[in-house]
Amino acid sequence: MTTTGHRRSPRRWAVLTAALVTAGALLTACSAGGDEAGDQAGAQSLAGSSGDEQAVAESDAGSPVASGADTDADARQVVQTGTLRLTVEDPRRAADAVVDLAERSGGRVDSRSEHAATEGRAGSATLTIRVPSAEVSATVDALRDLGRIDEIALDAQDVTAAAQDLDARIRGLELSVARMSDLLARTATTEDIVAAENALTERQTRLEELQAQRARLADAVALSTLTVELSGPGVVPAASPGPTSFVGGLAVGWQSFVVALRGTLVVLGVLLPWLAFAGAVTALVVAAVRWRRRRSAGGTPVGGPVPGSAAAALAESERAQTRPDTTP
């Protein structure tokens, strides 16, 4: 029996040795496969993160928020804008009331302009205010008390889909930035570090741009924009009080004289070319008439009186007086 035990012992050791060698080979193969898979994952990450973003976008698209399954009244995001035109007694006081109304409702005033009343234009004021979306109706009702509303134009735009799209893209880029940061920390070669840094910078820039767009959209949703135009009741007549003293009367008289003189000079300037033309025509007509009279006189000696004129009658009377009386 002792001999049989010694014969079986080498066989057992051979089986145990073969099992250990097989296990070591399997462990080595698994370790090599894991390293190769890790290298392939790192290469794919350095090649581009578009696959990561696409996977995140697909994941977000399958979620209830991105697919629009949860779009009830509380989740809707609406941008409200409007324009109101009012006629008020005093545009300046009404503008102060609009500013106070916007600030009391938790909003602000983005712009304000005023124009004083003149002889040809009524006073006016224009304001652009931002009020919370929930206070738009109350603000419009309060503005009705300032004067007569001539026009109201309110508009609401649903931007829920745009907001959800921005949120999904921001989440995708945040995940991509996190992965690129982790990959940059594990990168050893210089080329891989440069490529990872460039990719990380590009994604961070895009992420900041999307976050800025989302912030502007959130501000537009939270605060509605209203443009309020205030106009006076009409044109203010020019004040013209009469003089109350001698000096005042003298000043008014001098002003009226200057105004009249200016008006006369203007009229004279307008008529002067026509007067010159009329004078030239009159001189030509007179010259033509005289020339025809001289032609019609015929043989009248030069220097003698013109027949039919007063000088001719006087000369005839003198000749009659000097003529001898031949009456018997």
C-alpha positions in Angstrom: 0.0 0.0 0.0 2.9 2.3 0.7 4.1 1.7 -2.9 0.7 2.6 -4.3 0.6 5.9 -2.4 3.9 6.9 -3.7 2.9 6.1 -7.3 -0.3 8.3 -7.2 1.4 11.4 -5.7 3.2 12.5 -8.9 0.0 12.4 -10.8 -1.7 14.7 -8.4 1.1 17.2 -8.6 1.0 17.1 -12.3 -2.7 17.8 -12.4 -2.4 20.7 -9.9 0.5 22.3 -11.9 -1.5 22.1 -15.1 -4.5 23.8 -13.5 -2.3 26.6 -12.1 -0.7 27.2 -15.6 -4.1 27.4 -17.2 -5.4 29.9 -14.6 -2.3 32.1 -15.1 -2.8 32.1 -18.8 -6.4 33.1 -18.5 -5.6 35.9 -16.1 -2.9 37.2 -18.5 -5.3 37.2 -21.4 -8.0 39.0 -19.5 -5.5 41.7 -18.4 -4.3 42.2 -21.9 -7.8 42.5 -23.2 -8.7 45.0 -20.6 -5.6 47.2 -21.4 -6.5 47.0 -25.1 -10.1 48.1 -24.4 -8.9 51.0 -22.3 -6.5 52.1 -25.0 -9.3 51.9 -27.6 -11.6 54.0 -25.4 -8.9 56.7 -24.9 -8.3 56.8 -28.7 -11.9 57.2 -29.4 -12.2 60.1 -26.8 -9.2 61.9 -28.3 -10.6 61.4 -31.8 -13.6 63.6 -31.0 -16.4 64.0 -28.5 -19.1 64.3 -31.1 -20.0 60.7 -30.3 -20.3 61.5 -26.6 -22.5 64.5 -27.4 -24.6 62.5 -29.7 -25.0 59.7 -27.1 -26.0 62.3 -24.5 -28.4 64.0 -26.9 -30.0 60.6 -27.8 -30.3 59.9 -24.1 -31.9 63.3 -23.4 -34.1 62.8 -26.4 -35.5 59.7 -24.9 -36.1 61.4 -21.6 -39.6 62.8 -20.8 -38.3 66.4 -20.7 -36.7 66.4 -24.1 -39.5 64.6 -25.8 -42.0 67.0 -24.6 -44.0 64.6 -22.4 -43.9 66.9 -19.5 -45.2 70.2 -21.1 -48.0 71.1 -18.8 -49.0 74.7 -17.9 -46.3 74.9 -15.2 -43.5 73.8 -17.5 -44.4 76.2 -20.4 -42.1 79.1 -20.9 -43.6 82.2 -22.6 -42.0 85.5 -23.6 -44.4 88.3 -23.4 -44.0 91.7 -25.1 -46.4 94.6 -25.6 -46.9 98.2 -26.7 -49.4 100.7 -25.1 -50.2 104.2 -26.3 -52.0 106.6 -23.9 -53.2 110.2 -23.9 -52.6 111.8 -20.5 -52.9 115.3 -19.1 -49.2 115.6 -18.0 -46.8 113.2 -19.8 -44.0 113.9 -17.3 -46.1 113.0 -14.2 -47.5 110.0 -16.0 -43.9 108.8 -16.8 -43.0 109.1 -13.1 -46.1 107.0 -12.3 -45.1 104.3 -14.8 -41.6 104.1 -13.3 -43.0 103.8 -9.8 -45.4 101.1 -11.0 -42.6 99.0 -12.7 -40.4 99.2 -9.6 -43.2 98.3 -7.2 -44.0 95.2 -9.2 -40.5 94.0 -9.0 -39.4 95.1 -12.5 -37.2 97.8 -13.8 -37.0 100.6 -16.4 -34.7 99.9 -19.4 -35.1 103.3 -21.2 -37.0 106.6 -20.8 -37.2 109.7 -23.1 -39.3 112.9 -22.7 -40.2 115.8 -25.0 -41.6 119.0 -23.6 -44.6 120.7 -25.2 -43.9 123.4 -27.8 -46.1 125.6 -30.0 -46.3 123.0 -32.7 -46.1 119.8 -30.8 -47.7 118.3 -27.6 -45.6 117.0 -24.8 -44.7 113.3 -24.9 -42.8 110.5 -23.1 -41.7 107.0 -24.1 -40.6 104.3 -21.6 -39.5 100.7 -21.9 -40.2 98.8 -18.7 -39.6 95.2 -17.7 -42.2 93.6 -15.3 -42.6 90.1 -14.0 -44.6 87.9 -16.3 -47.2 87.2 -13.7 -47.7 91.0 -13.2 -48.4 91.9 -16.9 -52.2 92.0 -16.6 -52.1 93.9 -13.3 -49.7 96.4 -14.9 -51.9 97.0 -17.9 -54.9 97.6 -15.6 -52.9 100.1 -13.5 -51.9 101.9 -16.7 -55.5 102.4 -17.6 -55.9 104.7 -14.6 -53.2 107.2 -16.0 -55.3 108.4 -18.9 -57.1 107.3 -22.1 -55.6 104.2 -23.7 -55.5 104.7 -27.5 -53.9 101.4 -28.4 -52.8 98.1 -26.8 -50.8 95.4 -28.6 -49.7 92.4 -26.5 -47.9 89.3 -27.9 -46.9 86.0 -26.3 -44.3 83.6 -27.8 -43.9 80.0 -26.4 -40.2 79.2 -26.2 -40.5 76.0 -24.2 -39.0 73.9 -27.0 -36.1 76.2 -27.5 -35.4 76.2 -23.8 -35.5 72.4 -23.6 -33.2 72.1 -26.6 -30.7 74.5 -25.0 -30.8 72.6 -21.7 -30.1 69.3 -23.5 -27.2 70.7 -25.5 -25.8 72.2 -22.3 -26.0 68.9 -20.4 -24.3 67.2 -23.4 -21.4 69.6 -23.4 -21.0 69.5 -19.6 -20.6 65.7 -19.8 -18.2 66.0 -22.7 -16.1 68.6 -20.8 -16.0 66.3 -17.8 -14.8 63.4 -19.9 -12.2 65.5 -21.7 -10.9 66.8 -18.4 -10.6 63.3 -17.0 -8.9 62.1 -20.2 -6.5 65.0 -20.0 -5.5 64.1 -16.5 -4.7 60.5 -17.6 -2.9 61.5 -20.8 0.9 60.9 -20.9 2.3 61.9 -24.3 2.7 65.5 -25.4 0.7 65.1 -28.6 -2.2 63.6 -26.7 -2.1 66.4 -24.1 -2.2 69.1 -26.8 -5.1 67.4 -28.6 -7.0 67.0 -25.4 -6.4 70.6 -24.4 -7.6 72.0 -27.7 -10.7 69.8 -27.7 -11.4 70.8 -24.1 -11.1 74.5 -24.8 -13.4 74.3 -27.8 -16.1 72.5 -25.8 -15.8 74.9 -22.9 -16.2 77.9 -25.3 -19.3 76.3 -26.8 -20.7 75.5 -23.4 -20.3 79.1 -22.2 -22.1 80.4 -25.3 -25.0 78.1 -24.8 -25.2 79.1 -21.1 -25.3 82.8 -22.1 -28.1 82.1 -24.6 -30.0 80.2 -21.9 -29.6 83.0 -19.4 -30.9 85.6 -21.9 -33.9 83.4 -22.7 -34.6 82.9 -19.0 -34.5 86.7 -18.4 -36.9 87.3 -21.3 -39.3 84.7 -19.8 -39.0 86.0 -16.3 -39.5 89.7 -17.1 -41.9 90.8 -19.9 -41.1 93.9 -22.0 -43.7 96.7 -22.3 -43.2 99.9 -24.3 -45.4 102.7 -23.0 -45.9 105.8 -25.1 -47.5 108.8 -23.4 -48.8 111.9 -25.3 -50.3 115.2 -24.1 -53.9 116.2 -24.9 -53.0 118.6 -27.7 -50.9 121.4 -28.9 -50.1 124.0 -26.3 -51.1 127.6 -27.5 -48.4 130.2 -27.5 -48.7 132.6 -24.5 -48.9 136.3 -25.6 -49.6 138.5 -22.7 -50.1 142.2 -23.5 -47.7 145.0 -22.3 -48.4 146.5 -18.9 -46.0 149.5 -18.9 -44.5 152.1 -21.2 -41.3 150.3 -21.6 -43.2 147.1 -22.3 -45.3 148.9 -24.9 -42.2 150.4 -26.5 -40.6 146.9 -26.7 -43.7 145.4 -28.2 -43.9 148.3 -30.7 -40.3 148.0 -31.7 -40.7 144.3 -32.1 -43.8 144.8 -34.3 -41.9 147.5 -36.3 -39.0 145.1 -36.9 -41.3 142.3 -37.9 -43.2 144.7 -40.3 -39.9 146.0 -41.7 -38.7 142.5 -42.3 -42.0 141.6 -44.0 -41.8 144.7 -46.2 -38.2 143.9 -47.2 -39.2 140.3 -48.0 -42.1 141.5 -50.2 -39.9 144.1 -51.8 -37.3 141.5 -52.5 -40.0 139.3 -54.1 -41.5 142.2 -56.2 -38.3 143.9 -57.2 -37.5 141.7 -60.3 -41.1 142.1 -61.5 -41.0 145.9 -60.9 -37.8 146.2 -63.0 -39.3 144.2 -65.8 -42.5 146.3 -65.7 -40.4 149.5 -65.8 -38.4 148.4 -68.8 -41.6 147.4 -70.7 -43.2 150.8 -69.8 -40.1 152.7 -71.1 -40.2 150.8 -74.4 -43.9 151.6 -74.8 -43.5 155.3 -74.1 -40.5 155.5 -76.5 -42.5 153.8 -79.3 -45.5 156.2 -78.8 -43.3 159.3 -79.0 -41.6 157.9 -82.1 -44.9 157.3 -83.9 -46.1 160.9 -83.0 -43.0 162.3 -84.5 -43.5 160.3 -87.6 -47.2 161.4 -87.9 -46.2 165.1 -87.6 -44.7 164.9 -91.2 -43.5 168.3 -92.5 -43.6 170.2 -89.2 -40.3 172.2 -89.0 -37.8 171.1 -86.5 -38.3 173.1 -83.4 -41.8 174.2 -84.4 -44.8 173.5 -82.3 -46.6 170.2 -82.8 -50.0 170.6 -84.5 -52.9 170.2 -82.2 -50.7 170.9 -79.1 -51.1 173.8 -76.6 -48.0 175.4 -78.1 -49.5 175.4 -81.5 -52.8 177.0 -80.3 -50.8 179.7 -78.5 -48.8 180.5 -81.6 -52.0 180.8 -83.7 -53.5 183.2 -81.2 -50.5 185.5 -81.3 -50.5 185.5 -85.1 -54.2 186.5 -85.1 -53.5 189.5 -82.8 -50.6 190.8 -84.9 -52.5 190.4 -88.1 -53.9 193.8 -89.5 -57.6 194.3 -89.2 -59.1 194.2 -92.8 -62.7 194.6 -91.8 -64.5 197.6 -93.7 
